[in-house]
């Protein structure tokens, strides 16, 4: 059982930056593809970004491409999400997720096995 603890959310003005972190309890952290998803009030959860096990491959939602950067430190069992040029529409609860090796779309939350508790990001205009 992998426990994920997210942190780093908060309130920021439009154009500002935040860095989210997600620490995993599992020493085999490097065996998991990691993803970030978000859910805004009244909306469905949506994909933000994923990073493969080595950190050598990533994919971003079009809405965040060029503004957000995912990275991971396997020695620290931690994945990060650097968010720059934040917009009010980025306001949501952000969840990190871990996916065991297997089939299924990396863009779908249904294929991820473990989830963090969520961290609130609020961007004011």
URUR-V252338 format. One record per run of one state. SS is the DSSP state (H for helix, E for strand, C for the rest). FROM is the first residue (numbers start at 1). TO is the last residue. Records with the same first field share a line. If there is no record, write none. Layout:
SS = FROM-TO, FROM-TO
//
This chain:
C = 1-3, 8-9, 14-17, 25-28, 32-32, 40-45, 52-57, 61-67, 74-77, 84-87, 91-91, 100-108, 112-113, 116-118, 125-125
E = 4-7, 10-13, 18-24, 33-39, 46-51, 58-60, 68-73, 78-83, 92-99, 114-115, 119-124
H = 29-31, 88-90, 109-111
//
